Amino acid sequence: LALLEDNREVVAQRDDALAREINLLVAMGKFDEAISLLGSKEFSVWEGGSLSVADDWADAHVLRGRQHLQEKQYQEAIADFKAALEPPSNLPSEDRINREPEADYWIGMAYQALGDADQAKQYWQKSAAVAVPEPPRRHEDSGHIGPHTIQACYQAQSLRELGQNDQADTKFKELIKRANAAIQKDPAQFDRD
């Protein structure tokens, strides 16, 4: 990070370098700084290239929202979870992952913490009902565990919160079957040695 700060002008001029810095800031838990940089300029994708800045926007807001939730700052958490689904127009988002199941699950958790069971239920129902489309090529889940699989986990969690345990169990079993198939196909990707 110090190297990035020493070369701030160079990094700021290159969208790919700035996108990497933002991704690093999100990974380090510096969400406010990442969100500020994400709003600082118009990002452009070059032919054949890709940027994950819209996904970084969602990650920063979801993770900051979870921090707010832990700190019992429920309204701030809800605002962050909702913002995660609305990247600003300066961020390329054609390949972004549908994060509605995840955001709606967490919004439901925040409303539950506020004591608003009706709103919580509404968001969990919304989370469970979202049809997650086939993943774009960049986020392909076939044959391994990826972002779309993670969204399915949040849908199953929402079903569990709604008391629909049989449906949640069915979804979790499908996910376990998928994980086992991924392990069978490429055990090295899961080897922790």
SULRAVEN-V66013 format. One record per backbone hydrogen bond with DSSP energy under -0.5 kcal/mol. NH is the residue of the N-H (numbers start at 1). CO is the residue of the C=O. If there is no record, write none. Layout:
NH,CO ; NH,CO
This chain:
5,1 ; 6,2 ; 7,3 ; 8,5 ; 11,7 ; 12,8 ; 13,9 ; 14,10 ; 14,11 ; 15,13 ; 18,11 ; 18,14 ; 19,15 ; 20,16 ; 21,17 ; 22,18 ; 23,19 ; 24,20 ; 25,21 ; 26,22 ; 27,23 ; 28,24 ; 29,26 ; 30,25 ; 31,29 ; 34,30 ; 35,31 ; 36,32 ; 37,33 ; 38,34 ; 39,35 ; 40,37 ; 43,41 ; 43,90 ; 46,44 ; 49,46 ; 54,92 ; 56,52 ; 57,53 ; 58,54 ; 59,55 ; 60,56 ; 61,57 ; 62,58 ; 63,59 ; 64,60 ; 65,61 ; 66,62 ; 67,63 ; 68,64 ; 69,65 ; 70,66 ; 71,67 ; 72,69 ; 73,68 ; 74,72 ; 77,73 ; 78,74 ; 79,75 ; 80,76 ; 81,77 ; 82,78 ; 83,79 ; 84,80 ; 85,81 ; 85,82 ; 86,83 ; 91,88 ; 92,90 ; 96,93 ; 99,97 ; 103,99 ; 104,100 ; 105,101 ; 106,102 ; 107,103 ; 108,104 ; 109,105 ; 110,106 ; 111,107 ; 112,108 ; 113,109 ; 114,110 ; 115,112 ; 116,111 ; 117,115 ; 120,116 ; 121,117 ; 122,118 ; 123,119 ; 124,120 ; 125,121 ; 126,122 ; 127,123 ; 128,124 ; 129,125 ; 130,126 ; 130,127 ; 132,130 ; 133,131 ; 139,136 ; 140,137 ; 144,141 ; 146,144 ; 150,146 ; 151,147 ; 152,148 ; 153,149 ; 154,150 ; 155,151 ; 156,152 ; 157,153 ; 158,154 ; 159,155 ; 160,156 ; 161,157 ; 162,158 ; 163,160 ; 164,159 ; 165,163 ; 168,164 ; 169,165 ; 170,166 ; 171,167 ; 172,168 ; 173,169 ; 174,170 ; 175,171 ; 176,172 ; 177,173 ; 178,174 ; 179,175 ; 180,176 ; 181,177 ; 182,178 ; 183,179 ; 184,180 ; 185,181 ; 186,182 ; 189,186 ; 190,187 ; 191,188 ; 192,190
